[in-house]
């Protein structure tokens, strides 16, 4: 068999993009490079604007905020210097549920409003109002009657706004 007579089959996958090539080696190589030149700019652009949650990175960022115990995921007491507003406390509890589900410790990544009331200690009107705001901003989604879960955007915003408060308090405490 000569080089031209061999049939090659190649399947490529890059994110959600897939391609399959077959033919002689020259056809497969041409197809491969065309795929790369067509898909790479799109993939590169999409990867820059796509928000994803890397669970390992999330856990690393949350190490001063939550802990995993034999009983499940628990919130650590925030340092005295850290004052959280109701929205941030809600976010903390919803992220705790998110992490618990991702780690296989909980069956659901959502919490009913009744649990959020108990966990935060706030008044029903305050919790309902903050949840409504957070749903409108895309930080939280309603998954059932009175049941809520944090969105990917919510996780990102929480990490960008709340975690720095914990890190700052920890640095100041080490001084």
C-alpha positions as CSV (number, residue, x, y, z in Angstrom):
1,X,0.0,0.0,0.0
2,X,1.3,3.4,-0.9
3,X,0.9,6.6,1.1
4,X,-2.0,7.7,-1.2
5,X,-3.9,4.5,-0.8
6,X,-4.1,4.5,3.0
7,X,-7.4,5.8,4.5
8,X,-7.1,7.8,7.7
9,X,-9.9,8.7,10.0
10,X,-9.6,11.5,12.5
11,X,-12.1,12.9,14.9
12,X,-11.5,16.2,16.6
13,X,-13.3,17.9,19.5
14,X,-12.6,21.3,20.8
15,X,-15.1,22.4,23.4
16,X,-18.5,22.1,21.7
17,X,-17.0,22.0,18.2
18,X,-16.4,18.6,16.5
19,X,-15.1,17.5,13.2
20,X,-14.4,14.2,11.5
21,X,-12.0,13.7,8.6
22,X,-11.3,10.7,6.5
23,X,-9.2,10.1,3.4
24,X,-5.6,10.0,2.5
25,X,-3.1,11.7,4.8
26,X,-3.0,14.9,2.7
27,X,-6.8,15.3,2.8
28,X,-6.9,14.7,6.6
29,X,-4.1,17.2,7.3
30,X,-5.7,19.8,5.1
31,X,-9.0,19.2,6.8
32,X,-7.4,19.4,10.2
33,X,-5.7,22.7,9.5
34,X,-8.9,24.2,8.0
35,X,-10.8,23.1,11.1
36,X,-8.2,24.8,13.3
37,X,-8.1,28.0,11.3
38,X,-11.9,28.2,11.2
39,X,-12.6,27.2,14.8
40,X,-9.7,28.7,16.8
41,X,-10.7,32.4,16.4
42,X,-14.2,31.5,17.4
43,X,-13.2,29.3,20.3
44,X,-10.6,31.8,21.5
45,X,-13.3,34.6,21.5
46,X,-15.9,32.4,23.2
47,X,-13.5,31.2,25.9
48,X,-12.8,34.8,26.8
49,X,-16.4,35.7,27.3
50,X,-17.7,32.4,28.8
51,X,-18.1,32.1,32.5
52,X,-17.5,28.7,34.0
53,X,-17.0,27.4,37.4
54,X,-13.9,25.3,38.0
55,X,-14.8,23.4,41.2
56,X,-11.2,23.0,42.3
57,X,-10.5,26.7,41.9
58,X,-13.8,27.5,43.7
59,X,-12.9,25.3,46.6
60,X,-9.4,26.9,46.8
61,X,-11.1,30.4,47.0
62,X,-13.6,29.3,49.6
63,X,-11.1,27.6,52.0
64,X,-11.5,30.4,54.6
65,X,-15.3,30.5,54.1
66,X,-16.5,26.9,54.1
67,X,-15.3,23.5,55.2
68,X,-16.3,19.9,54.4
69,X,-17.0,17.8,57.4
70,X,-18.3,14.2,57.7
71,X,-21.7,15.8,58.3
72,X,-21.5,17.8,55.1
73,X,-20.5,21.3,53.9
74,X,-20.5,23.9,56.7
75,X,-20.0,27.7,56.7
76,X,-17.1,28.9,58.9
77,X,-17.7,31.8,61.1
78,X,-16.6,35.0,59.3
79,X,-13.9,37.0,61.1
80,X,-15.3,39.9,63.2
81,X,-14.0,42.4,60.7
82,X,-16.2,40.9,57.9
83,X,-19.7,42.3,57.8
84,X,-22.0,40.6,55.3
85,X,-25.2,42.1,54.0
86,X,-28.2,39.9,53.5
87,X,-27.5,39.3,49.8
88,X,-24.0,38.1,50.6
89,X,-25.3,35.8,53.4
90,X,-27.8,34.3,51.0
91,X,-25.1,33.9,48.4
92,X,-22.9,32.1,50.9
93,X,-25.6,29.6,51.8
94,X,-26.5,29.0,48.1
95,X,-22.8,28.4,47.3
96,X,-22.6,26.0,50.2
97,X,-25.4,24.0,48.6
98,X,-23.8,24.3,45.2
99,X,-20.5,22.9,46.5
100,X,-22.3,20.2,48.5
101,X,-24.1,19.0,45.3
102,X,-20.9,19.1,43.2
103,X,-19.0,17.1,45.8
104,X,-21.9,14.6,46.0
105,X,-22.7,15.4,49.6
106,X,-26.1,16.9,48.9
107,X,-28.9,15.8,46.5
108,X,-29.8,19.3,45.5
109,X,-27.9,22.5,44.8
110,X,-30.9,24.6,45.8
111,X,-32.4,25.7,49.0
112,X,-36.0,26.5,50.0
113,X,-36.7,30.0,51.3
114,X,-37.7,28.4,54.6
115,X,-34.1,27.2,55.0
116,X,-32.7,30.5,54.0
117,X,-34.8,32.2,56.7
118,X,-33.4,29.8,59.3
119,X,-29.8,30.1,58.1
120,X,-29.7,33.9,57.8
121,X,-32.0,34.8,60.8
122,X,-33.4,37.6,58.7
123,X,-37.1,38.6,58.3
124,X,-39.1,36.9,55.6
125,X,-39.6,40.3,53.8
126,X,-35.9,41.0,53.7
127,X,-35.1,37.5,52.3
128,X,-37.8,37.6,49.8
129,X,-36.8,41.1,48.6
130,X,-33.1,40.2,48.3
131,X,-33.9,37.0,46.5
132,X,-36.1,38.9,44.0
133,X,-33.3,41.4,43.4
134,X,-30.8,38.6,42.9
135,X,-33.1,36.7,40.5
136,X,-33.6,39.9,38.5
137,X,-29.8,40.4,38.3
138,X,-29.2,36.8,37.2
139,X,-27.3,35.9,40.3
140,X,-29.9,33.4,41.6
141,X,-32.6,31.4,39.8
142,X,-35.9,30.1,41.1
143,X,-36.1,26.4,40.5
144,X,-39.4,25.7,42.1
145,X,-42.0,27.3,44.3
146,X,-39.9,29.0,47.0
147,X,-36.7,27.2,46.0
148,X,-33.5,28.9,44.8
149,X,-30.1,28.1,43.5
150,X,-27.1,30.2,42.7
151,X,-26.2,30.7,39.0
152,X,-22.7,30.6,37.4
153,X,-22.8,34.4,37.3
154,X,-23.8,34.5,40.9
155,X,-20.8,32.3,41.9
156,X,-18.5,34.6,39.9
157,X,-19.9,37.8,41.4
158,X,-19.7,36.3,44.9
159,X,-16.1,35.3,44.4
160,X,-15.3,38.8,43.0
161,X,-17.0,40.8,45.8
162,X,-17.3,38.7,48.9
163,X,-14.2,36.6,49.0
164,X,-11.9,39.6,49.0
165,X,-13.5,40.7,52.3
166,X,-12.4,37.4,53.9
167,X,-8.9,37.6,52.4
168,X,-8.5,41.2,53.5
169,X,-9.6,40.3,57.1
170,X,-7.2,37.3,57.1
171,X,-4.3,39.4,56.0
172,X,-5.0,42.1,58.6
173,X,-5.3,39.4,61.3
174,X,-1.8,38.0,60.4
175,X,-0.2,41.4,60.9
